[in-house]
Amino acid sequence: MGYDGGMSMLRAALFGAALLAAGPASAQQTGELVLVAVDPFGRPVDADWTLEAGDKLAEARSRTSLFLPAGHYSLAVTAEGFFGTTLEVDVIPGQRSEAQAMLDASLVTLTDRAIVIHDKVHFETAKAIIKPESYHLLRQVARVIIEHPEVLEVSVEGHADSRGGEQYNLDLSSRRARAVHDFLIAQGVSPTRLKSQGFGESRPIVDEDTEDAWAKNRRVEFVITKRADIPDAPE
């Protein structure tokens, strides 16, 4: 793979040298770098591999082998549906080395007006105590907020189902929203970028009295109320 003509042209453009030149001198100045991308379960992930300067080394590859000039490299590894990561790698002259990137599947999506979660925030029954199974999801929410400074303020909004009294549901949803608010701050989100509010049973997704409807209506949402790049974001 490292000696085909197309890759020769790419590498010449990237590094300003023809890396396919034959002979001992060439071998002494380059090394083979094997790049591998997997998810937390060890399954291959098709990823893009990009140098710090912006030059793309490989696209949509879970495993690729490159012959590069000896030296230290910073690589950005990205894949659709996953959080990106960076790798610091060293290419050693005349040697073969391997670098593995573990990419975490994204459970959240950033839109103009919200941080949409693809799972539920789970609480202990009738309490504002977040279950440990939701910690990973909320850490991802925190990461999105931290990595997007253009998101100036997020409203953490709690909702309840229609069982129980109206005031009880309002209080429970408010306390749960506050618990999530405090969890995000503990993960490094600035308190100035967060607020919380409970709406009780007043904003159902499904207006029915069934187990499925109750489960859908019990939820936490993350509404973006201020953005630097969208001045008219709703308050």
C-alpha positions as CSV (number, residue, x, y, z in Angstrom):
1,M,0.0,0.0,0.0
2,G,2.8,2.4,0.9
3,Y,4.4,2.2,-2.6
4,D,1.5,2.8,-5.0
5,G,1.6,5.7,-7.4
6,G,-1.4,7.5,-6.0
7,M,-0.2,7.5,-2.4
8,S,3.2,8.7,-3.7
9,M,1.7,11.8,-5.1
10,L,-0.3,12.5,-1.9
11,R,2.7,12.1,0.3
12,A,4.9,14.2,-1.9
13,A,2.3,17.0,-1.6
14,L,2.0,16.5,2.1
15,F,5.7,16.4,3.0
16,G,7.4,18.0,0.1
17,A,9.5,14.9,-0.7
18,A,9.1,11.8,-2.8
19,L,8.8,9.0,-0.3
20,L,8.9,6.3,-2.8
21,A,12.6,6.8,-3.7
22,A,14.3,3.5,-3.5
23,G,17.6,2.7,-1.7
24,P,19.0,2.5,1.8
25,A,18.9,6.2,2.4
26,S,15.2,6.3,1.8
27,A,14.6,3.4,4.2
28,Q,16.7,5.1,6.9
29,Q,14.6,8.3,6.8
30,T,11.1,6.8,6.8
31,G,9.1,4.3,8.9
32,E,5.9,2.4,8.6
33,L,3.0,3.6,10.8
34,V,-0.1,1.4,11.1
35,L,-3.2,3.2,12.2
36,V,-6.2,1.4,13.7
37,A,-9.5,2.8,14.8
38,V,-11.9,0.8,17.0
39,D,-14.9,1.4,19.3
40,P,-14.8,0.6,23.0
41,F,-15.8,-3.0,22.2
42,G,-12.9,-3.5,19.8
43,R,-15.0,-3.3,16.7
44,P,-13.4,-1.6,13.7
45,V,-14.5,2.0,12.9
46,D,-14.1,3.6,9.5
47,A,-12.3,6.9,10.4
48,D,-10.7,9.8,8.8
49,W,-7.0,10.5,9.8
50,T,-5.9,14.1,9.5
51,L,-2.6,15.8,10.4
52,E,-2.6,18.7,12.8
53,A,-1.9,21.0,9.8
54,G,-5.1,19.8,8.1
55,D,-3.6,17.4,5.6
56,K,-5.7,14.2,5.4
57,L,-3.7,10.9,5.5
58,A,-6.5,8.5,5.1
59,E,-10.3,8.6,4.7
60,A,-12.9,6.1,5.9
61,R,-10.4,3.5,6.9
62,S,-10.5,1.4,10.1
63,R,-6.9,0.2,9.4
64,T,-4.3,1.7,7.2
65,S,-0.6,1.5,6.7
66,L,1.5,4.6,5.8
67,F,5.2,5.1,5.2
68,L,6.1,8.5,6.6
69,P,9.2,10.6,7.2
70,A,10.6,9.9,10.7
71,G,9.3,12.3,13.4
72,H,6.5,13.1,15.7
73,Y,3.0,13.6,14.5
74,S,-0.3,14.8,15.9
75,L,-3.3,13.1,14.3
76,A,-7.0,14.0,14.5
77,V,-9.2,10.9,14.2
78,T,-12.8,11.4,13.3
79,A,-15.8,9.2,12.3
80,E,-19.4,9.9,11.7
81,G,-21.5,9.0,14.8
82,F,-18.4,9.0,17.1
83,F,-16.6,11.5,19.2
84,G,-13.2,12.4,17.6
85,T,-9.9,12.0,19.4
86,T,-6.3,12.9,18.8
87,L,-3.2,10.7,18.8
88,E,0.4,11.6,19.4
89,V,2.6,9.2,17.4
90,D,6.3,8.7,16.6
91,V,7.5,7.3,13.3
92,I,10.9,5.6,13.8
93,P,13.3,5.3,10.8
94,G,13.2,1.8,9.4
95,Q,10.7,0.5,11.9
96,R,7.1,-0.5,11.9
97,S,4.9,0.9,14.7
98,E,1.1,0.8,15.4
99,A,-1.2,3.5,16.9
100,Q,-4.7,2.7,17.9
101,A,-7.5,5.2,18.4
102,M,-10.5,4.2,20.5
103,L,-13.6,6.2,19.4
104,D,-16.6,6.5,21.7
105,A,-20.0,6.3,20.0
106,S,-21.8,9.6,20.4
107,L,-25.1,9.5,22.3
108,V,-25.8,13.2,21.7
109,T,-26.3,15.4,18.7
110,L,-25.8,19.2,18.7
111,T,-28.4,21.1,16.7
112,D,-29.0,24.9,16.4
113,R,-31.5,24.9,19.3
114,A,-30.8,21.9,21.4
115,I,-28.4,19.1,22.5
116,V,-30.5,16.0,21.6
117,I,-29.8,12.9,23.6
118,H,-30.3,9.5,22.1
119,D,-30.9,7.8,25.4
120,K,-32.8,8.7,28.6
121,V,-31.5,10.1,31.8
122,H,-32.4,7.6,34.4
123,F,-33.3,8.5,38.0
124,E,-34.1,6.4,41.0
125,T,-37.9,6.0,41.4
126,A,-39.6,9.2,42.8
127,K,-36.2,10.7,43.5
128,A,-33.8,13.3,42.0
129,I,-30.9,10.9,42.1
130,I,-29.2,10.1,38.8
131,K,-28.6,6.4,38.2
132,P,-24.9,5.5,37.4
133,E,-26.0,4.1,34.1
134,S,-26.7,7.6,32.9
135,Y,-23.3,9.1,33.9
136,H,-21.7,8.3,30.5
137,L,-24.5,10.0,28.6
138,L,-24.3,13.1,30.8
139,R,-20.5,13.2,30.5
140,Q,-21.0,13.3,26.7
141,V,-23.5,16.2,27.1
142,A,-20.9,18.0,29.2
143,R,-18.2,17.4,26.6
144,V,-20.4,18.8,23.8
145,I,-21.0,22.0,25.8
146,I,-17.3,22.4,26.7
147,E,-16.1,21.7,23.1
148,H,-18.6,24.2,21.6
149,P,-18.0,27.7,23.2
150,E,-20.5,29.2,20.7
151,V,-23.2,27.6,22.9
152,L,-23.4,30.3,25.5
153,E,-26.3,28.9,27.6
154,V,-28.2,25.7,28.0
155,S,-31.4,25.2,29.8
156,V,-31.7,21.8,31.5
157,E,-35.4,21.1,31.5
158,G,-37.1,18.4,33.5
159,H,-40.5,16.8,32.6
160,A,-42.7,14.4,34.5
161,D,-45.6,12.0,33.5
162,S,-49.2,12.6,34.5
163,R,-49.2,10.4,37.6
164,G,-49.1,12.1,40.9
165,G,-50.3,15.5,41.9
166,E,-49.4,18.5,39.7
167,Q,-47.3,20.3,42.3
168,Y,-45.5,17.0,43.2
169,N,-44.6,16.5,39.5
170,L,-43.5,20.1,39.2
171,D,-41.2,19.8,42.2
172,L,-39.8,16.4,41.2
173,S,-39.0,17.5,37.6
174,S,-37.4,20.7,38.9
175,R,-35.2,18.8,41.4
176,R,-34.2,16.3,38.7
177,A,-33.3,19.1,36.3
178,R,-31.2,20.7,39.0
179,A,-29.5,17.3,39.7
180,V,-28.4,17.1,36.0
181,H,-27.4,20.8,36.1
182,D,-25.1,20.1,39.0
183,F,-23.7,17.0,37.5
184,L,-22.7,18.9,34.3
185,I,-21.0,21.5,36.5
186,A,-19.1,18.7,38.3
187,Q,-17.9,17.6,34.8
188,G,-16.3,21.0,34.1
189,V,-19.2,23.0,32.5
190,S,-19.2,26.6,33.7
191,P,-22.2,27.5,35.9
192,T,-22.7,30.6,33.8
193,R,-23.6,28.5,30.8
194,L,-26.3,26.5,32.5
195,K,-29.7,27.0,34.1
196,S,-32.4,24.5,35.1
197,Q,-36.2,24.4,35.1
198,G,-38.9,21.9,35.8
199,F,-42.2,21.8,33.9
200,G,-43.9,18.9,35.6
201,E,-46.6,17.3,33.5
202,S,-47.4,20.4,31.5
203,R,-45.5,19.5,28.3
204,P,-46.2,15.9,27.4
205,I,-44.8,14.3,24.3
206,V,-47.7,11.8,24.2
207,D,-51.0,12.8,25.7
208,E,-52.1,9.4,26.8
209,D,-52.3,7.4,30.1
210,T,-50.3,4.4,29.1
211,E,-47.0,3.0,30.4
212,D,-45.3,3.8,27.0
213,A,-46.6,7.4,27.1
214,W,-45.5,7.9,30.7
215,A,-42.0,6.6,29.9
216,K,-41.7,9.0,27.0
217,N,-43.0,12.0,29.0
218,R,-40.6,11.5,31.8
219,R,-37.5,13.1,30.4
220,V,-34.7,15.7,30.6
221,E,-34.1,18.0,27.7
222,F,-31.2,20.3,26.9
223,V,-32.4,23.5,25.2
224,I,-29.9,26.0,23.9
225,T,-31.1,29.4,24.9
226,K,-28.1,31.5,23.9
227,R,-25.7,31.0,21.0
228,A,-22.9,33.3,19.9
229,D,-23.5,32.4,16.3
230,I,-27.3,32.6,16.4
231,P,-28.2,35.9,18.1
232,D,-32.0,35.2,18.0
233,A,-31.8,32.0,19.9
234,P,-35.0,31.9,22.1
235,E,-34.7,32.8,25.8
